[in-house]
Amino acid sequence: MTHIEASGLRVEFPLYHLAARSLKKQLLARAAVRVRTDESNRIVVSALRDLNFRIESGERVALIGRNGAGKTTLLRSLAGIYEPVGGRLTIEGTIGTLIDPAAGLDMDSTGRENIRLRALYQNLDEAAQAKLEEEVAEFAALGEFLDMPIKGYSAGMSIRLAFAIATAMQPQILLMDEWFMAGDATFMQKAEARLASLVSGADIMVIATHDMQIARRWCTRAIRLDAGRIVEDGPVEPVVAGMLATPD
């Protein structure tokens, strides 16, 4: 059964180049809750602290919270981008990500070459590779730019290609950040219809968002983070109301 389960999940990031003792003392004094010194005497930031939750098949979960709360860090941890330093994270099911337009893309390769690389990564046969290439090329509508290196793309073009590649295959677990809302109006009309199909086809969807309307529209549950901890978890409306009622 598709599910995500975290038990005591912790993610920390070391801060290098903070060797000066006085600077370390200042930083620790100002941010004692999330900054500490580890056993190697390095300054580390506790990005996520002792998270416990389980997401079952059929759930649509919004990760909400103020800037720096840990939403994107948690999303990237679920995607396998960040490695937990403590606790346990268990994920059953294939994962698809809409997190970073540049994630998984080779900037020196062309758009078409990136499509083929993704097909190889997914172990698709030649017929499936050709179908994927045709579908992504049609949806992204980049024309001759598809055969140019991605490093020469505009931000909007990169998003269109990344979105087209990421949504061409249906995952069991869909992880999303808000970048997919960028783009011109014509593209977003196509993107929204495709996204709705992707969301409805996924067993689980998790999205990190600042937009409470997105949470209300797409999700059945909200997990509210603050300073790397879960402070509220439940149906969307009361969790959103609780955050909005809390002063910055």
Sequence and secondary structure as in RCSB ss.txt:
>XXXX:A:sequence
MTHIEASGLRVEFPLYHLAARSLKKQLLARAAVRVRTDESNRIVVSALRDLNFRIESGERVALIGRNGAGKTTLL
RSLAGIYEPVGGRLTIEGTIGTLIDPAAGLDMDSTGRENIRLRALYQNLDEAAQAKLEEEVAEFAALGEFLDMPI
KGYSAGMSIRLAFAIATAMQPQILLMDEWFMAGDATFMQKAEARLASLVSGADIMVIATHDMQIARRWCTRAIRL
DAGRIVEDGPVEPVVAGMLATPD
>XXXX:A:secstr
  EEEEEEEEEEEEE S   HHHHHHHHHHSTTTEEE TTS EEEEEEEEEEEEEETT EEEEE STTSSHHHHH
HHHTTSS  SEEEEEEES EEEES TTTT  TTSBHHHHHHHHHHHTT  HHHHHHHHHHHHHHH  GGGGGSBG
GGS HHHHHHHHHHHHTSS  SEEEE GGGG S HHHHHHHHHHHHHHHHH SEEEEE S HHHHHHH SEEEEE
ETTEEEEEE HHHHHHHHHTS  
